[in-house]
Structures are given as structure tokens and as C-alpha cells.
Amino acid sequence: MAIAYLRAEISDFTRFNRGAVRQTGWVQDATLTLTLVHEGREVVATFPLTDNPDAWRQSLAQLRQDVQGIPPNPYTPTAMTAAQTSREVLSGNLLPGPEAIAAVLAPAQGLDMVGLYAAGTIYRGCATTAGHRHWFAADLAVVDYSLVDDEGRAVKGIWGGRNWDEADYRRQWAGDRQQLARMGCPCGKWRGANTGCIWPRRRWRRWWICGDRPPAKAI
């Protein structure tokens, strides 16, 4: 009995630092895991999938040789369920590379944003000599980032989905900006996004709206 399991992806990725592009690239990768089970013996090999079929044949030949030379394992499963077939493809609506980078960075103007954007299609497949055939593919975009203020405080955020949603992404950023401002509130009494925090200037009996630290003599 033989089992083949495929893992693959075709995706774009971009790294950001200080609210600007640091590195960008493209990934096309696929690996194949082969499992051979024979008379209670089991061997497994994983190798990159390339356009060289001779490499696949060599790996399979090596597995056939190895499975004959190892002792049987009484716990190796030798029976499989009846053959099944499944196919699921989750298509999405993702932005092209240059447009995606601009959309990701748009809310970060004026902020120290560090993070990673990755988008593309992932694939999973499985086939057996018993007749099983399973296939899965999905489009996905992920933005994993941190916002850092001048004091080194940071807010962690992550956004993901099969369809790029500009409005939802900006809503999340608005909440992250508010959370970062709350962390920098010197009095610890946050009054909301519109007001911020209010710091009483004791000497002059005036109010100071959080945004710049007051002079030392006013504390």
C-alpha cells in the first residue's frame, strides 16, 4: 500500500519596517510525502517536488528497498477504509501585489509599523493505492504586524481572509491606533478615542490633552 501527500503554495510576501517595504518576493513551493506499507513494515520519505521525474523515481526506488530491510512493526495499520473522493476549492478575491502593498501601508502613515503580508493559494492533496483521492485549495491573505510608539510600546495585530476587505482592515487599524494611544496615556485615565486622556495641570489648574507629555513643572 502506498500513500502520497502533497503540500504546496504559490504566494507573494512582503516584509515591512518603519511603515515602509523592507523586502518583497514570491514563493512557489511543493513537497511530497510518500509512505509505503508492506507486510507490517512502514517507511516514509519527504522530498521537494521538482520538474525532474527521475528524482521522484529514485526516491520511490529507495523506499521500496528500505521497506524490505526493516523489521515488521505490529502497530503499523494495514487496513484502510473504503475508497473516498473529495474536492474543495475556496476561491477568494485578493489584490495584485503592488495594489496589496499600497493597501496594507495606507493606514500606517506616520506610524512605526513592523510586519509581514502574505497572500496566495495553498494546496493539499492525498492519494492512496486503495483508491482515495482528496484535494483542497484555498486563497488566503494575512497581515501580521505590530505598531510601535516612540517609547518602544507595541500593539500586536493580525488580519486575514480569503477576500480583501478594505473597510474591515481600516476598522481594525483604527482600534489598534486607539489601543496604542491608550498604552501611552500618562495618567492612566483614558476617556475615549475622541477625547483621549485628560491630565490636570495642578499649578495653572488647566487641562492637558494627551498627545505630548507636559513639562516637568506642570506635574
N, C-alpha and C positions, 0 to 999 in steps of 0.2 A: 504494500500500500504506500502511496506517495501523496504528500500534501504540499502544495505551493501557496505561499502567502506573499502578496505584493504590497509594498508601501511606497508611495510616490507623491511628489508635489511639483507644481510649477508655480512659482510665486515671485513677486517683487518685494524688496525690503529696502528700508531707508532708516538710517540712524540720525538722530538729532542731538544737538548740544548747543546750549545758549540760544535756543529758539531758531537755529539755522541747521541746514543739512550738513552733516559730517561725513556720511558715507552712503552710497546707494548702489544697488546691484540687482541681480536677477538669479534665481535658483531654479535649476531643473535637476531633480534627483529621484532615483528609484532604486530600491533594494528588494531582493527576492530571497525569501527563506524557504529552503527545501527540507522536508522531513521524510525519511524513508523508514518504514516499519516492516520488518521481515522476521517471522518466527520468534516473536518476542524481543527482538532487538530493534533499537531505535537510534538513528543518527540524524544530526541536524547541521545544516550549513547555511550561512547568510553571506551574500556577496552582492556587490553593486551590479545593477542591470545596465549593460552597455550594448552597443551595436555590434559586438563581437560574439557571434553564436558559439565559436569554438571555446570561449571561456566558460559558457554555460555547460557545454558538453563535458569539459574537463572536470568541473565541479560535480556533476552528476556521476561521472565515472568513478571519481574518488569516493563519493558516498556509497556507491554500490560495492566498492572494495572494502570500505570500512565496516559496513553493516555485516559482512561475513566474518569479520575477525574479532568482534566484541562478544562478551558473554550475554546470554539472554537476561532480560530484566522481567521478573514476574509481575511487576506493576505497570508494564507498558500496555496501554489499551490497544487491543487488536480488533475490536468490533466498532463499526460506525453506524450511525442512523441511516435511514433510507435517504437516497439522493434527494437533495433540495436545491432549488434555484431562487435567487433573489437579485433584484437590481433596484438601486435607489440613487437618483441624481438630484441634488439640491442646487439648482442654478440660482445665481444671485445677480445683482446689478452693482458692479464695482466700478470705480473711476479709473481711467487710464493713469499710468504712472505720474506724468507731470501734473495733471489735474489733481491727483490724490495728494501729492506733496503740498501743493498750494492750499488745498482744503484743510489738511492737517495742521499746517502752520498758521492759518489765518487767525484763529483765536489767541495765538501765543505772542502776538505783537506786544513788545515791551516787557516780556517775562523771560526768565531763565527756564526754558523747557528742555528737559533731557528725556529721550525715549527712543522708541522703535515703532515703525509702521511696517506691517507685513500684510500682503494681500495676494490671493491667488486661488488655486484649486488644489485640493488634496484628494488622493485616490487610495482606496483599499480594495484588494481583491483576494479571493481564495478559491482554489480548485483542488479537487482530490480525484484519485483514480476510481473512487467509488461513485463518481458522478456529481458531486457537489460543485455548484458554481455560484459564487456570490460576488457582487460588485457594488461599490459605494463610491460616490464622488460628491464633493461639496465645495462651493465657492465661499470664501471667508476673508474678512478684513479685520485686523486687530491693531489698535493703537494703544501701546503700553508706555506710559510717560510719568514723569514727576515734575512738579512745579517747585522751584526753589527761590526763596527770597534772599535779601541781602545778608541776613543773619544766619543763613545756612539751614533754616527750617524748610521742610519739604512736605508737599501733599502728593500722594500717590493716586493715579487714576488709570483706568483701563476701559476702553470702549471696543466693542466688537459686534459684528453682524454679517449676514450674507448680503445685505443691501446697504449701500452708503446712505446714511440719513443725516444730512447737514444740520437740520434743526435739532435733532436729538443730540448730536455731537456738541453743538454750541451750548445747549442747555446744561450738559454735563460740565462743560468748561466754566460756565457761569457759577455753578455750585462749587467747583474747585477753587475758583478765584476768591469766592466768599470765605471758604474754609481757610485758605492761606492768609487772608486778611485777619480772620478771627485768631489764628495762631500768633499773629504779630501784635495783637491788641495788648498794650502795656498795662491797662487797668484790669483786664480780665472780665470786663462787663460789656459784652457785645450787645448792641441794640438793634441789629438787623442790617441788611445789605444797604439800605438807603441812608441810614444814619451812621453806621459804624459804631465805634465805642466813644464814650464821652469822658474826657479826663478833666477834672476840676483843677483850674489854676488857683491855688489857695491864696496866693498873695494878692492877685488882682481880681479874684472872685469872677473869673471868666471861664468859659468853656473852651476846651481844646478838642477838635475833632481828629480822631485817629488818622494818621497818614504820615505825619512827620513827628518825630519824638520832640517833646517840649524841652526848652532849655533847663539845665540842671537846677537853676534858682527858682524855677516855677514849680518844682516838685515838692 
